[in-house]
């Protein structure tokens, strides 16, 4: 009988722990460079430590909430950081324009 009560308590604890919502919602977005899509750009939510990459059309989806910081990084582009605000969440759409990274070599 003690084992059954312990087992029921364990599963109840697991269900309650896993069902907690962190308040994040899915955000759709697109990364562009000079009006063309940027494929394989890393999109990192540095607050929640979740990450994804853009598809061939430069589109991505990631879970965010107000105050999260999204970091956009790729080898040929400058690092871009965007802080999520209520306006971005209301639109549920984020378009980020990145700039090319220029590396000068010494002669």
N, C-alpha and C positions, 0 to 999 in steps of 0.2 A: 504494500500500500504506500509506503514511504517513497519507493522508487517511482510509482505512478505520479504522485504529487510532485516530486522533483522533476520528472520528465515534462509534465504539463507546465510547470513554472518556467522551465528552460525554454520551451517553445513559445510561450506567451511573451517572455522577455525578448526573444529573437524577433517575433513579429512586430512588437512595439518599437524596437530599436531600428529595424529596417524600414518601417513605414513612416519615419519622420521626414518631413519635407524641409529642405533647406531654403525654400523660397526662390529658387532659381527657375528660370523659364528658358525655353529654346529661343535662340536668336539666330535669324538668318542674315547672311551678309555676303558681300562680294568684294574682292580685292582687284583693283585696277591700276594699270600703269599706262599713262597717255591714252586713255579710253580703250585699252585692250586688256583682256583677262590675264590674270597672273595665276598660273597653275602651280601646285605644289608649294604654296606659301604656308609656313607654319603659323598657326593661330593658337596662342597659349593664353589661357585664363590664369594669370599669375596668382590670383587670390585663392582660387579653388584647386589649382594645380591640375586642371584638365586641359587637354590639347586636342587639336585636330589639324588637318591640312586641307587646302582648297582643292577642288576638283579641276578638271580640264577647262571648265567655264569660269574659274576663279571664285566659285561659290563655296560657302561653308555653313555649318550649323554647330552651335556650341551653347551650353547651358550657362546663363549669366543672371546676375541680380544687380541692383543699383549699388554702385561703388566698386564693382569688380574692375580690374584692369586687364585689357586684352593686349597682348604683345604680338605684333606681326613681324616675322623675321624670315629672311631667305638669303641665300648666298649673294645674289647680285643686287639686292635692294637694301635701302637704309632701314634700320630698326624703327618701327612705328608703334607708339603706345596710345591706346584709346581708353579713357575711363568711361564706364557705362553710367548713363544718367537716366532719369525718368522719361525724357523725351525719346531717347533711343529705344527704350523698352515699349513705349506707347506705339511707336511706329513698327516695332518688331522687324526692323530692317536697318542694316548698317553697310554703308559703302565706304571703303577705305582706299584712298589714292596713295600709292607708295612712290618713292623717288629712287632712281637708280644710284647704286653705290659706285663711286669713282675712286679707283685706287691708282695713285701715281707711283711709279717706280723710280728709284734713284738711278742716275746715269752711271 
